[in-house]
Amino acid sequence: MSSTQPRPVYVIGAGPGGLAVAAALRARGVRAVVVEKSDGVGASWRGHYARLHLHTTRRLSALPGLAIPRRFGRWVSRDDVVRYLEKYAEFHELELVTGVEVTRIERAPAAADAGDGGGDGGGDGGGAAAGEGPGWLLHASGGRVLAGRAVVVATGFNHTPRLPDWPGRDTYTGALAHASAYRDPKPYEGRDVLVVGAGNTGAEIAVDLAEGGAARVRLAVRTAPHIVRRSTAGWPAQRTGILVRRLPVRLVDRLGALTAKVSVPDLTAYGLPRPESGLYSRVRQGAIPVQDVGLIAAVRAGTVEPVAAVEAFDGAEVLLADGSRITPDAVIAATGYRRGLEGLIGHLDVLDERGRPLAHGRRTPAQAPGLYFTGFTNPISGMFREMALDAEKIAKALARRLGVRAEARRAAAHLPDTGLRPVDPPA
């Protein structure tokens, strides 16, 4: 396929981060093609449990160029987040390719710049802009090889479920599932359930089970979480998170401790003591506070029982860190996710020892110029908000790198087809 248009920037992942970057790039006259392995936008959100709402406010969670409708309420539900993402892709007329999974990203050889882009949907002629470099090759399902000027990886913070390899796990005779498979409490009605992990997901699933008819709900806690009110006198916790991000860690820890004493009851007698380490110290280590959506009341009422951390399984029994043994009918492991980037880019030396990108947002790794990442942090100020900010920064940096001029904005509405199957616009 030949065209006067240069090769596109490929954005991998049609979640909020990927869509936001694509819209910001398009607004700057940079052709962006979003490649998504599922059959629609917002795949991760479609798979979350039914009870889920954004823990950040509607006004502070909008992506660039389109507000979230007021009718969705202050705390937007899972289904409304999906509706918003569908409308966002349609509103910005994003080039979206679905059903195609990118499995490996490689630097393109210098000779590729003179060729036709070498791939189904990616090669459209056009040499690299001055200073652009050789670009990138994306190996995708169906034997496709896509050639791009730059790549933005937006495959998501919650990509690959992480299930600890507990001793005896394979001997457990009850039902064991990761929280990613949980949808609603109906399958657990009348059953004894242990939820492992006291983060936001574990806490909310435990409350959902208790309210949805489970006979008994226990919550296994390894490290006592910081619990904050989602909103106090109309002031959302997210706004506090935005204000304190640049303050000294020790100061925020002290302020957090004072606030907790005033707003959150001491649950030590119920098996959930106040944390020993400071709130912001924990945030810097990657542990976001639990926003209370019913956990405090459930613990005080005894419908959710905190217990010690899980150490091992032994047939029908679960062994806890305090030496006790329990026999739940089912275990739901809210034990987090891995980024799952090793197969995609592990060979490029751009990941740290925990599999996280070394560079993020507008910064591109020195050893991999033109490769960008968004959505791989979990900030206290709100993930949607930070992805929206990152999108604008990435678009600005990429437009500068690719030498895109202002007049390119006028051509942005007349971009060529990718040659791959686009997603049908939402009704």
C-alpha positions as CSV (number, residue, x, y, z in Angstrom):
1,M,0.0,0.0,0.0
2,S,1.4,3.4,-0.9
3,S,0.5,6.7,0.6
4,T,1.9,10.2,1.2
5,Q,1.1,9.7,4.9
6,P,4.0,8.5,7.0
7,R,3.9,5.3,8.9
8,P,1.7,5.5,12.0
9,V,2.5,5.6,15.7
10,Y,1.1,2.3,17.1
11,V,-0.7,2.3,20.4
12,I,-1.0,-1.1,22.0
13,G,-4.1,-1.4,24.1
14,A,-7.6,0.1,23.8
15,G,-8.1,0.9,27.4
16,P,-8.3,4.4,28.8
17,G,-4.6,5.0,28.6
18,G,-4.3,3.9,25.0
19,L,-7.4,5.7,23.8
20,A,-6.3,8.9,25.5
21,V,-2.9,8.9,23.9
22,A,-4.4,8.2,20.5
23,A,-6.8,11.1,20.8
24,A,-4.0,13.4,21.9
25,L,-1.8,12.4,19.1
26,R,-4.5,12.8,16.5
27,A,-5.2,16.3,17.8
28,R,-1.6,17.2,17.1
29,G,-1.7,15.8,13.6
30,V,0.1,12.6,14.4
31,R,-1.5,9.4,12.9
32,A,-2.1,6.9,15.6
33,V,-3.4,3.4,15.2
34,V,-4.7,1.6,18.3
35,V,-4.2,-2.2,18.2
36,E,-6.3,-4.2,20.7
37,K,-6.3,-8.0,21.1
38,S,-9.9,-8.2,22.3
39,D,-12.9,-7.4,20.2
40,G,-13.6,-4.0,21.7
41,V,-12.4,-1.1,23.8
42,G,-12.2,-1.3,27.6
43,A,-11.7,-5.1,27.7
44,S,-10.3,-5.0,31.3
45,W,-13.2,-2.9,32.5
46,R,-15.8,-5.2,30.9
47,G,-14.2,-8.1,32.8
48,H,-14.3,-6.4,36.3
49,Y,-16.8,-7.4,39.0
50,A,-20.3,-5.9,38.6
51,R,-20.2,-3.8,41.8
52,L,-17.1,-1.8,40.8
53,H,-17.2,2.0,40.5
54,L,-14.4,4.4,39.9
55,H,-12.9,5.4,43.2
56,T,-12.1,8.8,41.6
57,T,-14.7,11.4,40.8
58,R,-16.3,11.8,37.4
59,R,-14.9,15.3,36.9
60,L,-11.4,14.3,37.7
61,S,-11.4,11.1,35.6
62,A,-12.3,12.4,32.1
63,L,-9.8,11.7,29.3
64,P,-8.6,14.5,27.0
65,G,-11.2,16.1,24.8
66,L,-14.4,14.6,26.2
67,A,-16.1,15.0,29.6
68,I,-17.8,12.1,31.3
69,P,-21.6,12.6,31.2
70,R,-23.1,14.0,34.3
71,R,-25.9,11.4,34.2
72,F,-23.2,8.8,35.1
73,G,-23.1,10.3,38.6
74,R,-20.1,11.2,40.8
75,W,-18.7,7.7,41.1
76,V,-18.9,6.1,37.7
77,S,-20.0,2.5,37.5
78,R,-18.1,-0.2,35.6
79,D,-20.7,-0.3,32.8
80,D,-20.7,3.4,32.4
81,V,-16.9,3.5,32.2
82,V,-17.2,1.1,29.3
83,R,-19.9,3.2,27.7
84,Y,-17.7,6.3,28.1
85,L,-14.7,4.6,26.5
86,E,-16.8,3.4,23.5
87,K,-18.1,7.0,23.0
88,Y,-14.6,8.4,23.4
89,A,-13.3,6.2,20.5
90,E,-16.2,7.2,18.3
91,F,-16.1,10.9,19.2
92,H,-12.4,11.2,18.4
93,E,-12.7,9.0,15.3
94,L,-9.8,6.9,16.4
95,E,-8.2,4.3,14.1
96,L,-8.9,1.2,16.0
97,V,-7.9,-2.4,15.1
98,T,-9.4,-5.2,17.2
99,G,-8.8,-8.9,17.4
100,V,-5.0,-8.5,16.8
101,E,-2.5,-9.2,19.5
102,V,1.0,-7.7,19.4
103,T,3.3,-10.3,20.8
104,R,6.8,-8.8,20.3
105,I,8.2,-5.4,19.6
106,E,11.6,-4.9,17.9
107,R,13.7,-2.1,16.6
108,A,13.4,-1.9,12.9
109,P,16.6,-2.3,10.9
110,A,17.8,0.9,9.3
111,A,17.1,-0.5,5.8
112,A,13.4,-0.7,6.7
113,D,13.0,3.1,6.3
114,A,13.6,2.8,2.6
115,G,11.1,0.0,2.1
116,D,7.3,-0.3,2.2
117,G,7.0,-0.8,6.0
118,G,6.9,-4.6,5.6
119,G,3.6,-5.6,7.0
120,D,-0.1,-6.0,6.8
121,G,-1.6,-2.7,7.8
122,G,1.6,-1.1,8.9
123,G,3.6,-0.5,5.7
124,D,2.4,2.5,3.9
125,G,5.5,3.9,2.4
126,G,6.8,7.3,3.5
127,G,10.3,7.7,4.8
128,A,11.1,8.5,8.4
129,A,11.1,12.2,9.4
130,A,14.4,13.8,10.1
131,G,15.8,12.5,13.4
132,E,13.0,9.9,13.7
133,G,15.3,6.9,13.6
134,P,14.6,3.5,12.1
135,G,11.3,3.0,13.9
136,W,9.8,-0.2,15.2
137,L,8.5,-3.6,14.0
138,L,5.5,-5.1,15.8
139,H,5.0,-8.9,15.5
140,A,1.3,-9.6,15.8
141,S,-1.2,-12.5,15.6
142,G,-1.9,-13.9,12.1
143,G,1.8,-13.6,11.1
144,R,1.4,-9.8,10.8
145,V,4.5,-7.5,11.0
146,L,3.5,-3.9,11.5
147,A,6.0,-1.1,10.9
148,G,5.6,2.1,13.0
149,R,7.4,5.3,13.6
150,A,7.0,5.0,17.3
151,V,5.1,2.8,19.8
152,V,3.1,3.5,22.9
153,V,2.6,0.5,25.2
154,A,-0.7,0.8,27.1
155,T,-1.5,-2.8,27.9
156,G,-2.6,-2.0,31.4
157,F,-1.6,-2.0,35.1
158,N,-3.8,-5.0,35.8
159,H,-2.7,-7.3,32.9
160,T,-1.8,-10.8,34.1
161,P,-3.4,-12.2,37.3
162,R,-0.9,-13.1,40.0
163,L,-1.7,-16.2,42.0
164,P,0.9,-17.0,44.7
165,D,2.4,-20.5,44.6
166,W,1.3,-21.3,48.1
167,P,2.6,-24.7,49.5
168,G,-0.1,-27.3,49.0
169,R,-2.2,-25.1,46.7
170,D,-2.8,-28.0,44.3
171,T,-4.2,-30.1,47.1
172,Y,-7.0,-27.7,48.1
173,T,-10.3,-29.4,47.6
174,G,-12.4,-26.3,47.7
175,A,-12.9,-23.7,44.9
176,L,-9.9,-21.5,44.3
177,A,-10.1,-18.5,42.0
178,H,-8.2,-15.3,41.3
179,A,-10.3,-12.1,41.9
180,S,-10.1,-11.4,38.1
181,A,-12.6,-14.2,37.7
182,Y,-15.1,-12.8,40.3
183,R,-18.2,-11.1,38.9
184,D,-20.9,-11.2,41.6
185,P,-21.8,-13.0,44.8
186,K,-24.5,-15.2,43.4
187,P,-22.3,-18.4,43.0
188,Y,-21.2,-18.0,46.7
189,E,-24.6,-17.7,48.3
190,G,-24.7,-19.8,51.5
191,R,-21.0,-20.7,51.3
192,D,-18.0,-20.0,53.6
193,V,-15.6,-17.8,51.6
194,L,-12.1,-16.6,52.3
195,V,-10.9,-13.5,50.4
196,V,-7.1,-13.2,50.4
197,G,-5.7,-9.7,50.1
198,A,-6.8,-6.5,51.8
199,G,-6.4,-4.0,49.0
200,N,-9.3,-2.2,47.3
201,T,-10.3,-5.2,45.3
202,G,-10.2,-7.7,48.1
203,A,-12.0,-5.3,50.5
204,E,-14.8,-4.6,48.0
205,I,-15.3,-8.2,47.0
206,A,-15.5,-9.2,50.7
207,V,-18.2,-6.6,51.3
208,D,-20.0,-7.7,48.1
209,L,-20.0,-11.3,49.3
210,A,-21.3,-10.4,52.8
211,E,-24.1,-8.3,51.3
212,G,-24.9,-10.9,48.7
213,G,-25.7,-13.9,50.8
214,A,-22.4,-15.7,51.6
215,A,-22.8,-17.6,54.8
216,R,-19.4,-16.5,56.2
217,V,-16.8,-14.1,54.8
218,R,-13.2,-13.9,56.1
219,L,-10.6,-11.5,54.8
220,A,-6.9,-12.7,55.0
221,V,-4.7,-9.7,55.8
222,R,-0.9,-9.9,55.7
223,T,-0.2,-6.1,56.2
224,A,-2.9,-3.9,57.7
225,P,-4.0,-1.4,55.0
226,H,-4.6,2.3,55.4
227,I,-8.4,2.9,55.1
228,V,-9.7,6.3,54.0
229,R,-13.1,7.6,53.4
230,R,-13.9,8.0,49.7
231,S,-15.4,11.4,50.5
232,T,-15.6,13.5,53.7
233,A,-18.2,16.3,53.8
234,G,-18.2,16.3,50.0
235,W,-14.4,16.5,49.7
236,P,-13.1,13.4,47.8
237,A,-10.0,11.6,48.9
238,Q,-8.7,12.0,45.4
239,R,-8.4,15.7,45.8
240,T,-6.3,15.2,48.9
241,G,-4.1,12.8,47.0
242,I,-3.5,15.4,44.3
243,L,-2.6,18.1,46.8
244,V,-0.1,16.0,48.8
245,R,1.8,14.4,46.0
246,R,4.6,16.9,46.1
247,L,4.8,17.2,49.8
248,P,7.5,15.5,51.9
249,V,6.7,11.9,52.7
250,R,7.1,12.3,56.4
251,L,4.7,15.2,56.5
252,V,2.0,13.4,54.6
253,D,2.5,10.4,56.8
254,R,1.8,12.5,59.9
255,L,-1.2,14.3,58.3
256,G,-2.6,10.9,57.2
257,A,-2.3,9.5,60.8
258,L,-4.1,12.5,62.2
259,T,-6.8,12.3,59.6
260,A,-7.3,8.6,60.2
261,K,-7.8,9.0,64.0
262,V,-10.5,11.5,63.3
263,S,-12.3,9.9,60.4
264,V,-11.7,6.1,60.7
265,P,-12.6,4.1,63.8
266,D,-9.9,1.9,65.4
267,L,-10.7,-1.7,64.2
268,T,-7.9,-3.3,66.3
269,A,-10.5,-5.2,68.4
270,Y,-11.9,-6.7,65.2
271,G,-8.6,-8.0,64.0
272,L,-7.7,-5.0,61.8
273,P,-5.2,-2.8,63.6
274,R,-4.0,0.6,62.4
275,P,-1.0,0.3,60.1
276,E,2.5,0.7,61.6
277,S,4.0,2.5,58.5
278,G,2.8,5.8,57.2
279,L,0.2,6.2,54.5
280,Y,2.4,8.0,52.0
281,S,5.4,5.7,52.7
282,R,3.2,2.8,51.8
283,V,2.0,4.6,48.6
284,R,5.6,5.1,47.5
285,Q,6.0,1.4,47.9
286,G,3.1,0.8,45.7
287,A,0.3,0.2,48.2
288,I,-2.7,2.5,47.6
289,P,-5.0,3.2,50.6
290,V,-8.3,1.2,50.7
291,Q,-11.2,3.5,50.0
292,D,-14.1,2.6,52.3
293,V,-17.1,1.4,50.3
294,G,-18.6,-0.6,53.2
295,L,-15.6,-2.4,54.7
296,I,-15.6,-0.5,58.0
297,A,-19.3,-1.2,58.7
298,A,-19.0,-4.8,57.6
299,V,-16.0,-5.4,59.9
300,R,-17.7,-3.8,62.9
301,A,-20.9,-5.8,62.2
302,G,-18.9,-9.0,62.0
303,T,-20.1,-9.8,58.5
304,V,-16.5,-9.6,57.3
305,E,-13.9,-11.2,59.6
306,P,-10.3,-10.2,59.3
307,V,-7.9,-13.2,59.8
308,A,-4.2,-13.7,59.4
309,A,-2.4,-14.1,56.1
310,V,-2.5,-17.4,54.2
311,E,0.6,-19.5,54.5
312,A,-0.3,-22.8,52.9
313,F,-3.1,-25.2,51.9
314,D,-3.6,-28.8,53.1
315,G,-6.5,-30.6,51.5
316,A,-9.7,-28.9,52.6
317,E,-7.8,-26.7,55.1
318,V,-6.1,-23.3,54.7
319,L,-3.2,-22.7,57.1
320,L,-2.9,-19.1,58.4
321,A,0.2,-17.2,59.6
322,D,-1.0,-17.3,63.2
323,G,-1.0,-21.1,63.2
324,S,-4.7,-21.5,62.9
325,R,-6.5,-23.7,60.3
326,I,-9.8,-22.9,58.6
327,T,-11.9,-24.9,56.1
328,P,-13.6,-22.4,53.7
329,D,-15.7,-23.7,50.8
330,A,-14.0,-21.3,48.5
331,V,-11.0,-19.0,48.3
332,I,-10.8,-15.8,46.2
333,A,-7.3,-14.5,45.8
334,A,-7.2,-10.7,45.4
335,T,-3.5,-11.0,45.2
336,G,-2.8,-8.5,42.4
337,Y,-1.4,-8.6,38.9
338,R,1.8,-8.5,37.0
339,R,2.4,-6.1,34.1
340,G,3.1,-9.1,31.8
341,L,5.5,-7.1,29.6
342,E,8.4,-9.6,29.5
343,G,7.4,-11.4,26.3
344,L,6.6,-8.2,24.6
345,I,9.6,-6.1,25.4
346,G,11.7,-8.0,27.9
347,H,14.6,-8.3,25.4
348,L,14.9,-4.5,25.0
349,D,16.3,-4.0,28.5
350,V,13.6,-1.4,29.4
351,L,12.1,-3.2,32.5
352,D,13.2,-3.1,36.1
353,E,13.5,-6.2,38.3
354,R,9.8,-6.2,39.0
355,G,8.8,-6.1,35.4
356,R,7.9,-2.4,35.3
357,P,8.9,0.1,32.6
358,L,12.1,2.0,33.5
359,A,10.6,5.1,31.8
360,H,7.0,6.3,31.8
361,G,4.9,9.0,30.3
362,R,6.8,11.5,28.1
363,R,10.2,9.9,28.8
364,T,11.4,7.3,26.4
365,P,14.2,4.9,27.4
366,A,17.7,6.0,26.2
367,Q,18.2,2.5,24.8
368,A,14.8,2.4,23.0
369,P,14.0,5.9,21.7
370,G,10.5,6.2,20.4
371,L,9.1,3.6,22.8
372,Y,6.6,5.1,25.3
373,F,4.6,3.7,28.2
374,T,1.4,4.8,29.9
375,G,-0.9,3.4,32.6
376,F,1.8,1.4,34.5
377,T,1.6,3.3,37.7
378,N,-1.2,3.4,40.4
379,P,-0.9,7.0,41.7
380,I,-2.8,8.3,44.8
381,S,-4.1,11.1,42.6
382,G,-6.1,8.7,40.4
383,M,-5.1,6.5,37.5
384,F,-7.5,8.0,34.9
385,R,-6.4,11.5,35.8
386,E,-2.7,10.6,35.4
387,M,-3.3,8.8,32.2
388,A,-5.0,11.8,30.8
389,L,-2.1,14.0,31.8
390,D,0.4,11.5,30.4
391,A,-1.5,11.4,27.1
392,E,-1.0,15.1,26.5
393,K,2.7,14.9,27.5
394,I,3.4,11.9,25.3
395,A,1.6,13.5,22.3
396,K,3.6,16.7,22.7
397,A,6.9,14.8,23.0
398,L,6.2,12.5,20.0
399,A,5.0,15.4,17.8
400,R,8.3,17.2,18.5
401,R,10.3,14.0,17.9
402,L,8.6,13.2,14.6
403,G,8.8,16.8,13.4
404,V,5.0,17.1,12.9
405,R,4.1,20.7,12.0
406,A,1.0,22.6,12.9
407,E,-0.5,22.3,9.5
408,A,-0.6,18.5,9.9
409,R,-3.6,19.0,12.2
410,R,-5.7,19.9,9.1
411,A,-4.7,16.7,7.4
412,A,-5.5,14.5,10.5
413,A,-9.1,14.0,9.5
414,H,-8.0,12.4,6.2
415,L,-5.9,9.5,7.3
416,P,-5.6,6.3,5.3
417,D,-7.0,2.9,6.3
418,T,-4.8,0.6,8.3
419,G,-5.7,-2.4,6.2
420,L,-6.8,-4.3,9.3
421,R,-10.3,-4.9,10.7
422,P,-11.6,-1.8,12.6
423,V,-14.0,-2.0,15.5
424,D,-17.6,-1.3,14.7
425,P,-18.6,2.1,16.2
426,P,-21.0,1.8,19.1
427,A,-24.7,2.3,18.5
